[in-house]
């Protein structure tokens, strides 16, 4: 028996007979990522709630079964051969927002753009900047997704999580929970739900701000082409897109992967691009920027192998 079959068999045995966790086999990740790239996940789990997932993670940890978490797949580059671990998708944890005073609790699988629309109608302000971020709530928490003056973590009041050992843990907001495009305080926990602190405002004024953000995105970012959002983090005091553009890299391609002509920090899949294409183009861009400017760009996109 190969090592790969060993962890797959272990995972299936642990999940067998359990309720509240749907188990799918050989799921093409190309259909679950915004880039449209990625081979099949041998095992993909879709939990319905945190309590059902907890004993599964405990079993995986005890047995040494590798696993990782999937949000909307918007900031993800998956190997052409597929991931070498169990994928645990948050899509089943998409509970609708629930208001309590000035806070809103929402499931990790809920869409961020959909949430912004819901909050606008409810007259709750604070997440307008996130209207075009193609993420789930859980993914936005884990990546501390943001744009210009706003970051998702700045609105988090508390998180409901599951540890890799199966513990159900509530994490309050506090120093060290979030950093630029990361959530060090969350660690390797699975985010099941988030409680967000917002402010009441006139829905019409909120909608006007949302339109402003949307119009700016449409003017400055590629639309209609598969991409993973920003490929690199912005270095301190500068912008990755500006650096890449200054090196004349817009339009540079490897296979069917190409640096966007509209925003240089986006790599597009113009049809049939592979993980190998995108990874090679990332290396080309990073090497060129370092040679020209002395700046080492740090990838924002996550790679699964």
MOZI-V449538 format. One line per field, one symbol per residue. phi: phi as a letter, one per 40 degrees, with the letter a starting at -180 (. if undefined). A space follows every 10 residues. Layout:
BEGIN
phi = ???
END
This chain:
BEGIN
phi = .ccccccccc cccccdgcbg bcbbbfcccc cbbccgbhcc cdbbbbccac cccdcccccc cccgccaabb ccgcbbbbdc cgcbacbbcc ccbbdcdbcb gcbbcacccc ccdccccccc ccgbbhbdcc dbccbcdccc cccfdaafcb bdccbccabb bbcccgccbc bccadgcbac fabdccgbcc ccabbbbbbc acdccccccc cccccccccb bcbgbcabgc cbcccdgabd cccccccgcd gcbbfccacd ccaccbbbcc hgcbddcccc cdcdcccccc ccbgcccbcc ccbbb
END
